[in-house]
Amino acid sequence: DDNTKAVMYTDSTGAATIRLGMPPDLQSSLIFHYNLKLYDSDKDTYDATSLKRFVMQSVVGDMVAFRVHAPCSGSLLLDIFANAVTPREYLTGEPMKFKSVCKFKIVCEDLQTVMVPLPDCASGEWGPVKATRLFGLQPITHTDALVFAGREVDLKFRMTRPLTDFMATLHRNGYEEKRLNKYVSHRVEDDTVTFSLTFPEEGQFGMDIYTREVNALNAANPQLNTPTEKHLLTHCCKYLINSSKRN
């Protein structure tokens, strides 16, 4: 992106967006990761919150975008890492080595808006592109990482291959995850999976979706026939949802 420079200045809300183009032959295999810290130190927290939660990473077309919201005035260092892996390699759960591919200085000279961190979801990119890339799970209703909803919303996906043990978790700043469990459910009908959410109040929520391929687990562990626990599932994708009666 021509607007992306080595030093990026935030707008009056403390926001700056870094966009990187991906080569066509690598779009289906590139995985990104990032770190954000204060520029003049190794400190990666602000007010006891990880600075990672002030960055929204998403993929749109052939671009990966990192939208940084500075929590305070001053300078930050955004370090972006990448690796090319096949979906099969990713789904084994083996540790991956990421290489630092670029760094940016984010300068916030004057902050007019108080920034709140994103909900404490699983790390990595937001939006359904990851679900399609890893699991062939195609969004029917919501193709963007950001969802504007009323007090309830249904998110639907189409499965292009057999998946099982879907699980979704809801997150909101100031809430324990288990308190929000009752507000999210899912159902599977033929090749369509629907996640139904109701919201206890207006505001910003994060939703994580987990799943696994049918027989993928037992193929790797023939002796294992116990019910699947969360740690045996793979993170599929996540959404940022703004709930408001006005939506």
C-alpha positions, 0 to 999 in steps of 0.5 A, a space after each residue: 500500500 502506497 500510504 504505508 511508510 516506515 513511520 506512521 502517524 495516527 489520526 485524532 482518534 489514535 488510529 493508524 492502519 498498515 496494509 501489506 500486499 500478499 503475492 497471489 501464489 502465497 495468499 492461501 498459505 501466509 500466516 501473520 503474527 505481530 507484536 506491539 510495544 512501547 518504542 523506547 522500551 520492551 514494555 508490551 503492556 499498557 495499564 496491565 493490558 497486553 498491547 496486542 489487544 490494541 491492534 486489529 489484524 484482518 485480511 481483505 482480498 490480497 491485503 493484510 491490514 493491521 489497524 493500530 489504536 494507540 492507547 496513549 500518546 507517544 511512540 509504539 513499535 509494531 513488529 510483523 512476522 510471517 510464515 508460509 504453511 499449508 492448512 494441513 501443517 497448521 492443523 497439526 498444532 505443531 509450533 511454527 517459526 515466524 520470521 520478522 518481515 517488517 517493523 513500523 514506528 507508530 507515532 501518536 502525537 496527541 490523543 483525543 479519544 480514550 481507547 479501550 482494548 479489543 475483547 480478549 479473544 484468541 490471538 491472530 487475525 479477525 474475520 472469516 477468511 481464516 475459516 475458509 483458508 483452513 477449514 473450507 468454511 465459507 461465510 454466508 451471512 457475514 464476510 467482514 471481521 466487523 459485525 454490526 448487530 442489534 440485541 441478537 444476531 445469527 452468523 451462518 457458514 457453509 461447510 465444504 468438507 465435514 467438520 464436527 465439534 463446533 464451539 463458540 465463546 463470547 468475550 466482553 471487557 469486564 465479563 468472565 467468559 463463563 458468564 457469557 456462555 449462555 448467550 451463544 449457541 449453534 446448530 448444524 443443518 446439512 452443510 450449514 452451521 449457524 451460530 446464534 448470539 444474544 447480547 446481555 447489553 449493548 456494546 462490543 463483543 468478541 466471538 471465537 469459533 473452534 472446530 475440527 475435521 471429522 476423523 482428523 483427531 482419531 486418525 492421529 490418535 487411534 486409541 483416543 475415543 474420549 469426548 473432544 475437549 477444547 484444547 483438541 479443537 483448532 481456532 477457526 476464526 473470530 469476529 468483532 461484534 458491536 451490539 446496539 439497539 440502533 443497528 
